[in-house]
Amino acid sequence: MSQWIPIAAADECPPGTAIERLADGRMVAIANVGGTYHAIDGLCPHQGGPLGTGSLCGTVLTCPWHGWQFDVATGRHLVSATVRQAVYEVREEDGRLFVRPSPHGHAAGRTE
């Protein structure tokens, strides 16, 4: 799928926070890093934890269940470079956030 899907109001995700939303049947974690939005697969590959409800520090999103950490800009796991979350395009338009569900980059949990 390559169409843009409305996912949230921009003010639902202020700078320094992350939220989770469903887009085209996929859980997506949206993170606001200093006014720049990033979107990654929202299910942690470890045990399916909700990444969008985790804590965000800079570009690092930490899963609230077991502490797995991902760079929201690249989808890469911080310890294991072979573990990546899918990264989605996200844009803001007229106060709304949109994602394009077709991942560019690597699929969640896939190794290189």
N, C-alpha and C positions, 0 to 999 in steps of 0.2 A: 504494500500500500504506500502511495507516495503523496497523499493529500495532507494538508495541514488540518489538524483537529484542535478545536478550542479545548483547553484543559483546565484553566483557572483564571481568576482575576489576578492581575499582577500584584495588587496590594495584599494578596493572601500569602505572598512569599517575599517578605522584606529582606533587605541585605543581611547576610549572615545566618540565614535560615534555609531549611529544606522542607518540602511538603511531598506528599504522595498523592497521586491521582491515577485513575484508570483511563487509558486511551486505547481504543480499538482492542479491548480485551486484554491489554497488557498493563501491569503495574509499572508506573514511571515515577522516579524520584526527580523532582525539580529542585535545583539549588540556586540561590542567588548569592553570587560572589561579588560583592562590591558593585551591584547594579548590573552585572552580567549574568544571564541565566544559562544554566547547564541542565541537561536532562540525560539520565542514565536509566538502565533497567532497574526497577525498584525492588526486585527480589534478590536478596543476598544469595550467592551460589553455595554458601556453606550449609544453611538449613532453612532458607527461604525467609529470612528475617526482613522486616520492612525498612529498607534503607531510607526512605523518605521521612521516617520519624526519628532518624538518628541525629547525632549532633554534627554540625558543620564548623570546621575551623580552617579558614582559608579555603583551599579547594579540596580539602580532605573531609569526606563524609564517613562517619563511623556507624556501623550497624549497631542498633541498640541491644541486640540479643547476645552477641558473642565478641563484639569489638573488631570485626573485620573492617578494614579501612580501604577506601577507594578514592582515587582522584577523579572528581566529577568532570574535569575537562577532558580526560583521556579514557576514563573507565578502568584504568589499571589499578590492580590491588597493590598496596604499598609494600608488601613483603615479597609476594610471588609475582614476578613480572609476566608469568605465563597465564595468570588468571585475570580476565577482563570482563567488565560489564559492557553490554551494548550501549553505545552513545547515540543519542537522538538529536536531531536538529530542533532548536527551540527559538521562538521569536516572540517579541512583544509588539502588539499593535492595538492602539486605542485602549490601553489599559487592560488588555486581555493577553494571556499567554497561549501560544499554539505550539504543538509539537508535530513533527513528521515521524510517524511510527516506524517507518522503514529504517532500520539501524544502519549507520555507516560506522565502520570500525568492526569490532569483534563482537560476537554473540556472548551472552552472559555465561560465565563459567568455562568458556572454551579456552583451550590451551593452544599455544602456537607450535 
